[in-house]
């Protein structure tokens, strides 16, 4: 794959007659010809962690995803370290939209406008 985008959708779901917070993580790949494919999706209760990400990447590898030029993700806990370990020749980039939101939240308005 040329690029793999991983993102999460946060929602509430009824599980065992209780409403629980869940995260639905999706991986979308773009091959060198520009064709998009859904590579997988995973449900997770609570927050993600390194063990969860290890399972996700092992699942992708088991199903044949062995070469990726670049991963684009949020700053999920442990994901950067696992990409370096399991895909040592792949680049990793934080999602532009999330980077922009973080800048806007953490930088003065004047500095943010200059950076834009």
N, C-alpha and C positions, 0 to 999 in steps of 0.2 A: 504494500500500500504506500502511496505517496504520503498521505496524511490521515491521521486518526484523531477525531474530535470526540472528547468524552465530556459529558455534562450531566447534571442532575436536575430532576424535577422533584420539588418537595410537595407532598400532599398528605392528606389524612385518609385513613382507610379503616373500615370496620374489620377487626380481627378478633375472633372469639367473643363476639358481642361487646367489644370495647373499641372505641375510636383511638387509633394509634397514629403517630407521625411516621411516615415512611419516606424513603428517598428512592426514586427510580433513576438509575444511572443508565445512560445510553452511550454506545460507541458507534460512531458513524465513520466509515472509511471512504476515502477518495482514491481511486486507483490512478495510475499514470495517464490513462486516457481521459480522466475527469469524471468517471462514472462513480456515483455514490452508492454505497451499500450499508445497510444496517448490519453491524457486526455482532451486536448483542445488546441485551438489556438485563439489568439485575435489580432486584428489590432488596432494600436494606432497611431494617428498623433502626432508629436511633442514628447516631452519627457514623460516618465512615471511619475506618482505621486501617492500619497497615495490613492486618490479616485479611480484611475484606478485599483490599486492592490486590493483594497477592493472589487470592482466589480468582479475581476478575482476569488478571493477566495470564495466569496459568490456564484458565479456560480458553482465552484467545489463542494462546500458543498451542494448546491441545487441538484446537480446531483449525490450525494451519497458519495463523498469523505470526510469521517469524521475522519478516523484514518490514520495517516502517521507517520512512524518511523523517517524519516529524509528528510528534504527539502535541495536540493543543488541548489543554485542560485548565480547570480552575486550580487554585492552590490547595488541592485536596491533601490531607495528612498522609504522608508516606509515599505519594504517587511518584514524585520526582526521583526518590531513591530507588524505587522498584524499576522505573524505566531505565535508569542508568545500569542497574544490575541485569535485567532480563533482555533489554534491547540496547546493548552498549554502543551501537553505531547510530542510534536514533537521536535526533535533537528533540528538545522539549521546549515548548513555548507556552506562557500563560495566555489565556484567552484575552483578546484585546478589549472586549466589553468589560470584563471584570477588572482588568488593569485600569481602564478609564474610570470606572466607579471608585476604585481604591484611591486613585490619584485625586479625584474630586473631593473625596471624603477626608483625605489626609494632608492636602496641600492648600495653602492659602488661595483665595479666589484669584488674586493677581497673578500668582505663579502658575496656577492652573490655566488661566487664559493665555499666558505666554507659551506654555507647553502645547496648548491646542494648536 
